[in-house]
């Protein structure tokens, strides 16, 4: 087994193209583009595997974990950074198509059936 080694990095803190403010989720789509959730900027950004900025799409507030389905749709978990923000930015799951168009959402903050409490990582089984 080989030892992991550093290859490259990109981005800096901010809200411009290619800049990030708490990147959380990371996925690679079928075109080998790197897709990153940008928590405090409420967006998803796409990059080449070399780190060149491709596009940014607005999403619901506080995107966290992300997974892609076989059609390239993005499933994103959202969680409140501070529970005082719950009414404004509830915990939920949202779905976007590969072009960044909102499709649907479900869930709300809470601990009952169908409710979420700081949803983090998300995985889609094939």
C-alpha positions in Angstrom: 0.0 0.0 0.0 1.4 3.4 -1.0 1.6 6.4 1.3 -0.8 9.2 0.4 1.0 12.3 -0.9 0.0 15.9 -1.5 -0.9 16.6 -5.2 -2.4 20.1 -5.4 -4.8 22.6 -3.9 -6.9 25.5 -5.1 -9.2 28.2 -3.9 -9.0 30.7 -1.1 -11.5 32.1 1.4 -14.0 34.5 -0.1 -17.2 34.8 -2.1 -15.8 35.3 -5.7 -15.6 32.8 -8.5 -13.5 29.9 -7.3 -13.3 31.3 -3.7 -14.9 29.3 -0.9 -16.3 30.0 2.6 -16.4 26.7 4.4 -16.3 24.0 1.7 -17.9 20.8 3.0 -19.3 18.4 0.4 -17.2 17.1 -2.5 -18.2 14.9 -5.4 -16.9 14.1 -8.9 -19.5 13.9 -11.7 -19.5 11.7 -14.9 -17.5 14.4 -16.7 -14.7 14.2 -14.1 -15.6 17.7 -12.8 -15.1 18.4 -9.0 -18.3 19.7 -7.4 -18.0 21.4 -4.0 -20.7 22.7 -1.6 -19.8 26.2 -0.4 -21.6 26.5 3.0 -21.7 30.2 3.8 -21.9 31.3 0.2 -25.0 29.1 -0.3 -23.8 27.7 -3.6 -22.2 24.8 -5.4 -19.1 25.3 -7.5 -17.7 23.2 -10.3 -14.0 22.9 -11.0 -11.8 20.8 -13.3 -9.6 18.2 -11.6 -6.8 20.7 -12.0 -8.8 23.3 -10.0 -9.9 25.6 -12.8 -13.2 27.3 -12.0 -16.1 26.2 -14.3 -19.3 27.4 -12.8 -21.2 28.3 -9.6 -24.9 27.7 -8.9 -27.0 29.1 -6.0 -28.6 26.5 -3.7 -30.7 26.6 -0.5 -28.8 28.1 2.5 -26.1 26.1 4.3 -25.2 23.2 1.9 -23.2 20.5 3.5 -22.8 16.9 2.3 -23.5 16.0 -1.3 -23.9 12.9 -3.4 -24.7 12.4 -7.1 -27.2 9.9 -8.5 -26.7 8.0 -11.8 -28.4 10.8 -13.7 -26.0 13.4 -12.3 -28.6 15.0 -9.9 -27.1 16.6 -6.8 -28.6 15.5 -3.4 -27.5 18.1 -0.8 -27.9 18.0 3.0 -28.5 21.4 4.6 -28.0 22.1 8.3 -28.3 25.2 10.5 -25.0 26.6 11.6 -26.7 27.9 14.7 -30.0 26.5 15.9 -31.3 30.0 16.4 -31.4 30.2 12.6 -33.8 27.1 12.4 -36.9 29.0 11.2 -34.9 30.8 8.6 -32.7 28.0 7.4 -34.1 24.6 8.4 -32.3 21.3 8.2 -33.4 19.5 5.0 -32.3 17.6 1.9 -32.5 19.3 -1.5 -32.1 18.0 -5.1 -30.8 19.8 -8.1 -30.4 18.7 -11.7 -26.9 18.7 -13.3 -27.4 22.2 -14.6 -28.1 23.5 -11.1 -31.9 23.8 -11.4 -33.8 23.1 -8.1 -36.0 20.0 -8.3 -37.4 19.3 -4.8 -36.6 19.2 -1.1 -37.8 17.4 2.0 -37.3 17.3 5.7 -37.3 19.9 8.4 -35.4 20.6 11.7 -36.4 18.3 14.5 -36.0 14.8 16.0 -39.3 13.2 15.0 -40.1 11.0 12.1 -39.0 12.6 8.9 -37.2 15.4 10.7 -33.5 16.1 10.6 -31.0 17.3 13.2 -27.8 18.5 11.6 -27.8 16.2 8.6 -24.2 15.8 7.4 -22.9 13.3 4.9 -25.2 11.8 2.3 -24.7 8.7 0.1 -26.7 7.2 -2.7 -26.6 3.5 -3.3 -26.6 2.0 -6.7 
